[in-house]
Amino acid sequence: MYTPDLYKNENQEEIRTFLKENSFGILINQTNGKLYATHIPMELGINAEGKEILEGHISKLNPQAEGFAANDQVLAVFSGPHSYISSSWYDHENVPTWNYIAVHVYGRIKIVDYDTSVDQLKKLVDKYEANSANPVRVENLSDKTMREARGIFGLEIEIDEIQATKKLSQNRDDHNYKNIISELEKTENPQSIAVAKEMSKCRK
């Protein structure tokens, strides 16, 4: 991922928090000479060998899986808040731009066994059901319903490299920086307001 030095995020703790909070990503690989991409949740974890991984699953009907054996190299892309930045918000003439946060994870993928797949599903469901009034638990699903789990491939991606971009107007002076935050907050757009919140964390 092309990232000018000014916008590189190398804070590992911050990156991992981002991945946990923005875990719905795009899994990209090459299958039969074509690029494939699938939108799936991928959760950050640690495997039995103590190595950092992403866990996820795809349908067995998805042709993307055909490429994993021939080439295990994959890219997982995760996006955070983003917003258009109008140059009318500056006190000088300039071009408009876009502020955003994104993380690219490069790694090697493998298909895991059924029991591991079910364990992954349990963790995934428990995470997102935590605030439900009547939380669903995989352990309580019927055998008939659980047969659907036979229709997926559970995946582990052993992480080789993480590239993170946090482009939040770091090149602007304090006056213009604060004005960008103010203008973003006026938009009533949830993405723009989220960008303003992230900018406020970076510079008081």
Backbone as CSV, one residue per row, in Angstrom:
resi,resn,N_x,N_y,N_z,CA_x,CA_y,CA_z,C_x,C_y,C_z
1,MET,0.855,-1.185,0.000,0.000,0.000,0.000,0.893,1.237,0.000
2,TYR,0.683,2.126,-0.953,1.468,3.350,-0.991,1.032,4.273,0.144
3,THR,1.976,4.627,0.990,1.694,5.531,2.099,2.868,6.470,2.305
4,PRO,2.701,7.773,2.074,3.774,8.718,2.412,4.133,8.594,3.889
5,ASP,5.391,8.834,4.224,5.864,8.655,5.599,5.013,9.404,6.621
6,LEU,4.535,10.568,6.248,3.752,11.394,7.168,2.490,10.675,7.646
7,TYR,1.946,9.798,6.811,0.673,9.152,7.119,0.821,7.700,7.561
8,LYS,2.056,7.206,7.668,2.248,5.826,8.120,1.926,5.709,9.607
9,ASN,1.164,4.682,9.933,0.886,4.392,11.337,1.705,3.166,11.726
10,GLU,2.656,3.350,12.629,3.510,2.246,13.065,3.309,1.913,14.536
11,ASN,2.206,2.419,15.094,1.850,2.111,16.478,1.138,0.756,16.496
12,GLN,1.857,-0.286,16.888,1.326,-1.648,16.769,0.082,-1.873,17.627
13,GLU,0.058,-1.316,18.812,-1.109,-1.468,19.680,-2.334,-0.799,19.047
14,GLU,-2.139,0.372,18.485,-3.227,1.098,17.828,-3.736,0.330,16.605
15,ILE,-2.808,-0.253,15.848,-3.196,-1.027,14.664,-4.026,-2.233,15.067
16,ARG,-3.618,-2.927,16.107,-4.357,-4.117,16.536,-5.740,-3.754,17.076
17,THR,-5.826,-2.638,17.765,-7.141,-2.175,18.225,-8.035,-1.871,17.028
18,PHE,-7.454,-1.237,16.005,-8.205,-0.932,14.786,-8.726,-2.215,14.150
19,LEU,-7.887,-3.230,14.029,-8.305,-4.488,13.401,-9.421,-5.161,14.192
20,LYS,-9.376,-5.063,15.509,-10.421,-5.663,16.332,-11.739,-4.907,16.191
21,GLU,-11.658,-3.599,15.977,-12.865,-2.770,15.889,-13.401,-2.659,14.465
22,ASN,-12.591,-3.032,13.480,-12.987,-2.922,12.065,-12.685,-4.239,11.355
23,SER,-13.212,-5.320,11.895,-12.790,-6.657,11.475,-13.497,-7.172,10.224
24,PHE,-14.444,-6.429,9.684,-15.082,-6.847,8.434,-14.240,-6.317,7.287
25,GLY,-13.536,-7.230,6.608,-12.584,-6.806,5.593,-12.800,-7.472,4.254
26,ILE,-11.819,-7.320,3.379,-11.854,-7.908,2.039,-10.660,-8.847,1.918
27,LEU,-10.941,-10.122,1.663,-9.899,-11.126,1.468,-9.616,-11.239,-0.027
28,ILE,-8.352,-11.023,-0.408,-7.966,-10.979,-1.819,-6.885,-12.020,-2.091
29,ASN,-7.078,-12.777,-3.177,-6.037,-13.708,-3.617,-6.116,-13.869,-5.122
30,GLN,-5.238,-14.696,-5.648,-5.277,-15.002,-7.072,-5.673,-16.463,-7.243
31,THR,-6.703,-16.694,-8.056,-7.195,-18.043,-8.327,-7.321,-18.229,-9.831
32,ASN,-6.632,-19.228,-10.340,-6.676,-19.529,-11.768,-6.361,-18.303,-12.628
33,GLY,-5.365,-17.539,-12.197,-4.903,-16.393,-12.973,-5.757,-15.146,-12.860
34,LYS,-6.790,-15.181,-11.998,-7.653,-14.012,-11.804,-7.627,-13.583,-10.347
35,LEU,-7.807,-12.282,-10.115,-7.929,-11.780,-8.746,-9.340,-12.016,-8.230
36,TYR,-9.431,-12.536,-7.008,-10.719,-12.749,-6.362,-10.749,-11.965,-5.053
37,ALA,-11.925,-11.509,-4.666,-12.086,-10.782,-3.406,-13.412,-11.163,-2.767
38,THR,-13.385,-11.409,-1.472,-14.595,-11.750,-0.730,-14.664,-10.883,0.525
39,HIS,-15.824,-10.341,0.804,-16.053,-9.508,1.986,-16.467,-10.409,3.147
40,ILE,-15.625,-10.494,4.165,-15.896,-11.388,5.303,-15.331,-10.794,6.594
41,PRO,-15.870,-11.218,7.742,-15.223,-10.851,9.005,-13.958,-11.675,9.188
42,MET,-12.891,-11.025,9.630,-11.625,-11.707,9.927,-11.131,-11.202,11.273
43,GLU,-11.066,-12.114,12.231,-10.753,-11.743,13.602,-9.282,-11.981,13.919
44,LEU,-8.684,-11.019,14.600,-7.292,-11.119,15.013,-7.174,-12.129,16.145
45,GLY,-6.169,-13.017,16.052,-5.983,-14.014,17.094,-4.554,-14.528,17.131
46,ILE,-4.340,-15.557,17.943,-3.046,-16.216,18.096,-3.264,-17.702,17.873
47,ASN,-2.408,-18.324,17.042,-2.586,-19.757,16.793,-1.860,-20.588,17.852
48,ALA,-1.905,-21.913,17.687,-1.335,-22.829,18.677,0.168,-22.644,18.835
49,GLU,0.825,-22.139,17.775,2.272,-21.902,17.834,2.612,-20.521,18.384
50,GLY,1.598,-19.778,18.786,1.825,-18.454,19.350,2.036,-17.366,18.321
51,LYS,1.700,-17.652,17.046,1.872,-16.670,15.990,0.575,-15.911,15.744
52,GLU,0.718,-14.665,15.359,-0.452,-13.811,15.129,-1.144,-14.211,13.829
53,ILE,-2.459,-14.326,13.885,-3.233,-14.763,12.723,-4.515,-13.952,12.594
54,LEU,-5.129,-14.075,11.418,-6.520,-13.681,11.220,-7.323,-14.951,11.034
55,GLU,-8.508,-14.998,11.627,-9.400,-16.143,11.492,-10.650,-15.728,10.732
56,GLY,-11.124,-16.596,9.860,-12.345,-16.303,9.116,-12.879,-17.550,8.458
57,HIS,-13.878,-17.374,7.610,-14.426,-18.519,6.877,-15.089,-18.032,5.594
58,ILE,-15.117,-18.912,4.599,-15.838,-18.635,3.364,-16.636,-19.871,2.971
59,SER,-17.594,-19.676,2.110,-18.410,-20.780,1.615,-17.563,-21.737,0.781
60,LYS,-17.860,-23.029,0.904,-17.183,-24.018,0.068,-17.556,-23.859,-1.404
61,LEU,-18.631,-23.137,-1.683,-19.033,-22.882,-3.068,-18.268,-21.710,-3.686
62,ASN,-17.515,-21.001,-2.863,-16.776,-19.829,-3.338,-15.538,-20.292,-4.107
63,PRO,-15.426,-19.985,-5.397,-14.277,-20.439,-6.185,-12.950,-19.861,-5.723
64,GLN,-12.995,-18.831,-4.897,-11.755,-18.235,-4.404,-10.887,-19.274,-3.687
65,ALA,-11.513,-20.208,-2.990,-10.766,-21.195,-2.201,-9.917,-22.121,-3.063
66,GLU,-10.264,-22.239,-4.337,-9.502,-23.120,-5.216,-8.047,-22.679,-5.348
67,GLY,-7.792,-21.399,-5.134,-6.446,-20.876,-5.317,-5.536,-20.996,-4.111
68,PHE,-6.083,-21.332,-2.946,-5.270,-21.330,-1.731,-4.148,-22.367,-1.769
69,ALA,-4.414,-23.533,-2.329,-3.402,-24.593,-2.352,-2.252,-24.240,-3.292
70,ALA,-2.568,-23.648,-4.444,-1.544,-23.321,-5.430,-0.708,-22.112,-5.015
71,ASN,-1.336,-21.159,-4.318,-0.646,-19.944,-3.888,-1.289,-19.470,-2.592
72,ASP,-0.576,-19.670,-1.489,-1.167,-19.357,-0.179,-1.020,-17.887,0.209
73,GLN,-0.447,-17.058,-0.656,-0.274,-15.638,-0.352,-1.592,-14.894,-0.524
74,VAL,-2.019,-14.172,0.520,-3.271,-13.419,0.456,-3.068,-12.019,1.029
75,LEU,-4.013,-11.169,0.704,-4.057,-9.806,1.234,-5.430,-9.586,1.844
76,ALA,-5.454,-9.087,3.075,-6.707,-8.723,3.739,-6.720,-7.206,3.932
77,VAL,-7.772,-6.567,3.448,-7.877,-5.104,3.485,-8.985,-4.699,4.459
78,PHE,-8.646,-3.779,5.354,-9.606,-3.293,6.351,-9.691,-1.771,6.267
79,SER,-10.912,-1.262,6.247,-11.131,0.186,6.136,-11.806,0.723,7.393
80,GLY,-11.399,1.933,7.755,-12.033,2.633,8.857,-12.808,3.824,8.337
81,PRO,-13.033,4.828,9.171,-13.780,6.000,8.719,-13.032,6.753,7.631
82,HIS,-13.791,7.423,6.760,-13.197,8.200,5.672,-14.120,9.364,5.344
83,SER,-13.556,10.406,4.766,-14.376,11.571,4.428,-13.678,12.476,3.429
84,TYR,-14.468,13.071,2.572,-14.007,14.140,1.671,-13.628,15.356,2.504
85,ILE,-12.516,15.991,2.131,-12.055,17.208,2.810,-12.043,18.337,1.786
86,SER,-12.919,19.319,1.966,-13.004,20.454,1.049,-11.891,21.454,1.331
87,SER,-11.225,21.898,0.269,-10.171,22.897,0.460,-10.747,24.271,0.794
88,SER,-12.072,24.407,0.721,-12.701,25.658,1.147,-12.617,25.832,2.660
89,TRP,-12.230,24.775,3.353,-12.103,24.836,4.805,-10.743,25.367,5.246
90,TYR,-9.826,25.602,4.301,-8.504,26.130,4.624,-8.515,27.652,4.545
91,ASP,-7.513,28.256,5.128,-7.381,29.717,5.033,-6.478,30.115,3.865
92,HIS,-6.271,29.167,2.934,-5.439,29.432,1.758,-5.936,28.541,0.616
93,GLU,-5.538,28.875,-0.586,-5.956,28.075,-1.731,-5.194,26.746,-1.751
94,ASN,-5.921,25.681,-2.033,-5.317,24.356,-2.114,-6.298,23.423,-2.803
95,VAL,-5.930,22.157,-2.937,-6.821,21.190,-3.588,-7.598,20.392,-2.537
96,PRO,-8.806,19.940,-2.872,-9.535,19.051,-1.968,-8.795,17.713,-1.834
97,THR,-9.135,16.955,-0.805,-8.497,15.657,-0.595,-9.464,14.719,0.128
98,TRP,-8.948,13.600,0.574,-9.760,12.611,1.295,-8.976,12.158,2.509
99,ASN,-9.615,12.139,3.665,-9.013,11.600,4.882,-9.557,10.198,5.130
100,TYR,-8.692,9.306,5.619,-9.132,7.919,5.828,-8.145,7.161,6.706
101,ILE,-8.610,6.023,7.198,-7.759,5.084,7.931,-7.934,3.717,7.279
102,ALA,-6.813,3.040,7.013,-6.876,1.719,6.390,-5.691,0.881,6.837
103,VAL,-5.909,-0.436,6.880,-4.848,-1.377,7.222,-4.854,-2.510,6.206
104,HIS,-3.676,-2.848,5.683,-3.500,-3.994,4.795,-2.690,-5.056,5.529
105,VAL,-3.194,-6.271,5.530,-2.506,-7.386,6.178,-2.111,-8.409,5.109
106,TYR,-0.817,-8.696,5.036,-0.302,-9.692,4.101,0.043,-10.960,4.878
107,GLY,-0.321,-12.108,4.319,-0.015,-13.338,5.034,-0.214,-14.575,4.195
108,ARG,-0.089,-15.724,4.868,-0.225,-17.031,4.226,-1.433,-17.746,4.808
109,ILE,-2.279,-18.235,3.931,-3.569,-18.778,4.340,-3.572,-20.302,4.309
110,LYS,-4.340,-20.884,5.216,-4.579,-22.326,5.168,-6.009,-22.600,5.614
111,ILE,-6.571,-23.694,5.100,-7.897,-24.146,5.509,-7.740,-25.028,6.740
112,VAL,-8.568,-24.793,7.749,-8.475,-25.552,9.002,-9.542,-26.635,9.053
113,ASP,-9.433,-27.530,10.032,-10.372,-28.646,10.136,-11.719,-28.172,10.687
114,TYR,-12.691,-29.071,10.649,-14.066,-28.714,11.024,-14.155,-28.242,12.478
115,ASP,-13.505,-28.948,13.390,-13.597,-28.573,14.810,-13.023,-27.171,15.043
116,THR,-11.923,-26.869,14.369,-11.342,-25.529,14.496,-12.278,-24.482,13.908
117,SER,-12.929,-24.835,12.799,-13.904,-23.922,12.185,-15.028,-23.595,13.153
118,VAL,-15.524,-24.619,13.837,-16.614,-24.405,14.792,-16.144,-23.538,15.958
119,ASP,-14.914,-23.774,16.437,-14.377,-22.930,17.507,-14.293,-21.473,17.060
120,GLN,-13.892,-21.249,15.800,-13.836,-19.894,15.262,-15.230,-19.262,15.247
121,LEU,-16.222,-20.051,14.821,-17.597,-19.547,14.776,-18.096,-19.178,16.169
122,LYS,-17.754,-19.999,17.159,-18.165,-19.713,18.537,-17.620,-18.370,18.989
123,LYS,-16.328,-18.128,18.749,-15.716,-16.859,19.163,-16.324,-15.674,18.420
124,LEU,-16.573,-15.868,17.124,-17.145,-14.792,16.314,-18.543,-14.422,16.792
125,VAL,-19.377,-15.436,16.991,-20.753,-15.198,17.428,-20.775,-14.596,18.831
126,ASP,-19.954,-15.127,19.733,-19.925,-14.592,21.100,-19.537,-13.119,21.112
127,LYS,-18.590,-12.730,20.249,-18.163,-11.321,20.188,-19.315,-10.413,19.799
128,TYR,-20.055,-10.799,18.775,-21.086,-9.901,18.246,-22.447,-10.073,18.915
129,GLU,-22.606,-11.127,19.700,-23.840,-11.307,20.457,-23.732,-10.776,21.881
130,ALA,-22.564,-10.266,22.238,-22.301,-9.877,23.626,-23.319,-8.883,24.170
131,ASN,-23.806,-7.986,23.320,-24.747,-6.962,23.783,-26.193,-7.244,23.403
132,SER,-26.454,-8.451,22.915,-27.826,-8.813,22.533,-28.656,-9.121,23.771
133,ALA,-29.952,-8.786,23.697,-30.852,-9.089,24.813,-30.997,-10.597,24.997
134,ASN,-31.041,-11.314,23.877,-31.152,-12.775,23.920,-30.050,-13.367,23.038
135,PRO,-28.825,-13.403,23.551,-27.691,-13.795,22.718,-27.776,-15.225,22.196
136,VAL,-27.444,-15.363,20.925,-27.340,-16.679,20.305,-25.990,-17.274,20.686
137,ARG,-25.991,-18.598,20.936,-24.723,-19.290,21.190,-24.648,-20.492,20.273
138,VAL,-23.497,-20.649,19.630,-23.316,-21.769,18.714,-23.547,-23.096,19.434
139,GLU,-23.119,-23.158,20.704,-23.278,-24.398,21.475,-24.735,-24.816,21.619
140,ASN,-25.660,-23.870,21.515,-27.083,-24.163,21.724,-27.842,-24.420,20.426
141,LEU,-27.168,-24.340,19.286,-27.845,-24.570,18.018,-28.072,-26.063,17.795
142,SER,-29.150,-26.381,17.113,-29.500,-27.781,16.867,-28.522,-28.439,15.901
143,ASP,-28.505,-29.760,15.912,-27.657,-30.491,14.971,-28.035,-30.152,13.529
144,LYS,-29.327,-29.975,13.279,-29.791,-29.639,11.936,-29.196,-28.308,11.471
145,THR,-29.234,-27.307,12.352,-28.689,-25.987,12.005,-27.175,-26.055,11.857
146,MET,-26.520,-26.802,12.733,-25.063,-26.883,12.691,-24.553,-27.608,11.456
147,ARG,-25.419,-28.367,10.789,-24.986,-29.011,9.554,-24.604,-27.981,8.489
148,GLU,-25.144,-26.759,8.640,-24.786,-25.694,7.709,-23.299,-25.334,7.812
149,ALA,-22.716,-25.589,8.994,-21.293,-25.304,9.177,-20.420,-26.210,8.311
150,ARG,-20.996,-27.314,7.819,-20.245,-28.187,6.906,-20.069,-27.536,5.539
151,GLY,-20.778,-26.454,5.309,-20.721,-25.788,4.013,-19.711,-24.662,3.935
152,ILE,-18.855,-24.550,4.961,-17.855,-23.485,4.955,-16.448,-24.061,5.116
153,PHE,-15.483,-23.284,4.679,-14.081,-23.535,4.987,-13.667,-22.553,6.075
154,GLY,-13.197,-23.048,7.217,-12.569,-22.183,8.202,-11.155,-21.861,7.757
155,LEU,-10.715,-20.633,7.984,-9.421,-20.160,7.481,-8.552,-19.603,8.595
156,GLU,-7.249,-19.779,8.443,-6.265,-19.083,9.267,-5.279,-18.392,8.334
157,ILE,-5.017,-17.127,8.603,-4.017,-16.378,7.841,-2.891,-16.012,8.797
158,GLU,-1.733,-16.643,8.604,-0.574,-16.295,9.418,0.010,-14.992,8.886
159,ILE,0.097,-13.992,9.754,0.458,-12.638,9.336,1.958,-12.505,9.096
160,ASP,2.310,-12.032,7.902,3.706,-11.753,7.553,4.039,-10.272,7.667
161,GLU,3.094,-9.417,7.296,3.353,-7.976,7.275,2.044,-7.208,7.420
162,ILE,2.123,-6.100,8.150,0.981,-5.196,8.287,1.405,-3.804,7.845
163,GLN,0.625,-3.213,6.950,0.853,-1.838,6.515,-0.371,-1.013,6.902
164,ALA,-0.138,0.104,7.568,-1.249,0.900,8.082,-1.114,2.366,7.675
165,THR,-2.203,2.911,7.189,-2.260,4.319,6.797,-3.290,5.043,7.659
166,LYS,-2.871,6.201,8.161,-3.797,7.078,8.899,-3.601,8.482,8.340
167,LYS,-4.387,8.806,7.322,-4.267,10.106,6.657,-5.328,11.040,7.237
168,LEU,-4.900,11.905,8.145,-5.839,12.749,8.881,-5.366,14.209,8.930
169,SER,-4.980,14.725,7.782,-4.588,16.142,7.676,-3.410,16.503,8.575
170,GLN,-2.491,15.547,8.751,-1.318,15.835,9.585,-0.455,16.947,9.007
171,ASN,-0.608,17.236,7.712,0.203,18.269,7.069,-0.359,19.675,7.247
172,ARG,-1.430,19.821,8.004,-2.044,21.140,8.211,-1.622,21.746,9.551
173,ASP,-1.528,23.064,9.588,-1.206,23.727,10.853,-2.401,23.650,11.795
174,ASP,-2.186,24.054,13.034,-3.222,23.891,14.059,-4.518,24.609,13.703
175,HIS,-4.395,25.804,13.161,-5.603,26.572,12.822,-6.454,25.837,11.794
176,ASN,-5.840,25.419,10.703,-6.587,24.722,9.660,-7.040,23.338,10.120
177,TYR,-6.221,22.680,10.911,-6.561,21.358,11.441,-7.855,21.429,12.261
178,LYS,-7.912,22.404,13.156,-9.107,22.556,13.998,-10.328,22.935,13.170
179,ASN,-10.108,23.721,12.124,-11.229,24.123,11.282,-11.778,22.938,10.491
180,ILE,-10.887,22.052,10.049,-11.333,20.840,9.346,-12.217,20.008,10.277
181,ILE,-11.790,19.833,11.522,-12.596,19.080,12.491,-13.968,19.714,12.651
182,SER,-13.981,21.035,12.803,-15.248,21.752,12.983,-16.179,21.567,11.790
183,GLU,-15.633,21.666,10.593,-16.451,21.519,9.383,-16.952,20.078,9.217
184,LEU,-16.115,19.118,9.554,-16.546,17.719,9.486,-17.706,17.459,10.440
185,GLU,-17.636,18.027,11.620,-18.694,17.827,12.622,-20.019,18.436,12.179
186,LYS,-19.963,19.466,11.326,-21.185,20.115,10.845,-21.921,19.295,9.783
187,THR,-21.248,18.341,9.186,-21.819,17.623,8.041,-22.988,16.715,8.397
188,GLU,-23.044,16.255,9.635,-24.037,15.280,10.087,-23.881,13.932,9.371
189,ASN,-22.758,13.763,8.690,-22.437,12.487,8.054,-21.665,11.634,9.060
190,PRO,-22.137,10.420,9.376,-21.476,9.596,10.401,-20.000,9.326,10.102
191,GLN,-19.668,9.102,8.825,-18.275,8.845,8.475,-17.413,10.086,8.722
192,SER,-17.923,11.241,8.317,-17.179,12.489,8.500,-16.992,12.801,9.980
193,ILE,-18.036,12.581,10.756,-17.950,12.831,12.199,-16.956,11.870,12.846
194,ALA,-16.912,10.632,12.363,-15.942,9.659,12.884,-14.513,10.087,12.565
195,VAL,-14.299,10.642,11.363,-12.977,11.160,11.008,-12.605,12.318,11.933
196,ALA,-13.569,13.208,12.199,-13.318,14.330,13.105,-12.914,13.835,14.495
197,LYS,-13.564,12.773,14.942,-13.254,12.198,16.258,-11.830,11.650,16.273
198,GLU,-11.438,10.961,15.206,-10.077,10.427,15.127,-9.044,11.556,15.075
199,MET,-9.369,12.614,14.331,-8.449,13.754,14.260,-8.283,14.407,15.614
200,SER,-9.355,14.488,16.381,-9.293,15.094,17.714,-8.398,14.305,18.648
201,LYS,-8.334,12.998,18.456,-7.458,12.160,19.295,-5.982,12.428,18.991
202,CYS,-5.705,12.765,17.735,-4.314,12.904,17.287,-3.668,14.219,17.681
203,ARG,-4.497,15.241,17.786,-3.953,16.576,18.084,-4.935,17.327,18.954
204,LYS,-4.513,17.660,20.146,-5.392,18.369,21.087,-5.370,19.870,20.829
